[in-house]
Amino acid sequence: MTVADRVVLMIGTRKGAFVAEAAKSRGRFSLRGPFGPGVPVYSTLIDARGTPRLYASSCNPFFGMKVLRSTDMGKTFKETKSAPAFPKDDGRALVNIWAIEPGARKNQLLCGVEPASLFRSDDGGDSWQMVTGISNHEHARKWQPGAGGLCMHTIIRDGQRVHLGISTGGHYLSEDGGETFNASNTGVGAGFNPDPYPEFGQCVHKIARHDAAPGRLYMQNHGGWAEWTGPGGPRPDIGVLRSDDSGHTWRSIAKGLPSDFGFPIVVHPHDPDTVYVVPLEPATRTCPGGAPAVWRSENGGDSWSRLARGLPKKETYFTVLRDAMDIDDLKSPALYFGTTTGQLWVGKDGGEKWECAFEGLPPIHSVKVAVV
Amino acid sequence: MAAPAPSITIHVFGQLREYCRGVTELPVSAHTVRAALEQLERDEPLLYRNLCDETGKVRRHLNVFVNTENVRDLAGVDTTLAAGDVVTFLPAVSGG
């Protein structure tokens, strides 16, 4: 097997990070880990720019946040020299690291944290600076924590645009390379607010885009409010959304799904019209009817179909969290999702057929894949 | 003239020894737990950031003991120290 033949998965779990590896056939994955054993990992990154580097956020509730880095494809990990930290006089203290993404330049990383703030490293994670344009935004002290905490979980770069997803803060957009940000939530509903369409404060769960569809974004928002009868009235179909103007306005594409509640949203690597979600029952955050399925749209959200071949048909009540699904970029790509019950599922042929690669991992927070 | 600070010992919890060259004990001269932490911030910054957050507070899920007494039941980080005291930072027993 040559270096170019490997499909590498980084799996962040409640008890550390794991690295799985297979040939391009994706027949059988070997597993290494846990790295940072016993400590929750909420975010991972396979940075394939140049010599690949693997990163994991090691979120130690006792001793604080660490960033782990591997330069040998996940055989070993070491702590970077420092982790993001608020300035001493800021008054905020880091609770979790929810997102690590590549920055605009080589060795630059962006990091979304709880309480919702953005940090940047220009040296591969050894030192970090707070990005004040969003971290000290006039809205920042008004954001409320969602069930998972007040987290900045999505960081998407698109040229000079930077999109951020905050739960609960909403979608924030920079059009000057990340210097300044504005709330950009027109059409994004909020279910737990008398005003169904506030300026900010939405519980955005995840945002995705594709290079081949400039200006288009997909969003999994906090849905499940069709039956609400309180102030502001019901707000159906606010959970799955699309923007065609770089996130300035959004519209629902939730019609046809069994639930508009869910966490991850993923775009096909070769077709920006193909998008995947995992609908969950809003009350329990588990699979509708105990029968898990990934749902796929092949027309940008106009209609949806159910992908469940090989998945359990009944009595299954796991959750797939916001960062726990990804897709590789091979010619016939495979989807991967991890569950809160510690299963890692692989859906070859774009999710047409599912197999369980690992059945007994700790609860899975994040899954990232790269072909390197 | 102020009395010299008493010599005390910081006992280092196992997981944290990698942040202070593997030692199990650190000698410190300090009148209070707070002063001991300030000395650690200067002399052992890698260890210190495991014990205190950015605001300078002891991390939420750590307990601090002077000998066998939790400082929560004394005067917190202002608990005074006497020569020979042993200060220990331990994870609160929680979770699964």
Interface residues (C-beta under 8 A of the other chain):
Chain A: P61 F62 F63 G64 A85 F86 P87 K88 D90 G91 R92 A93 L94
Chain B: Q15 L16 R49 N50 L51 D53 E54 T55 G56 K57 R59 R60 H61 L62 P91 A92 G95
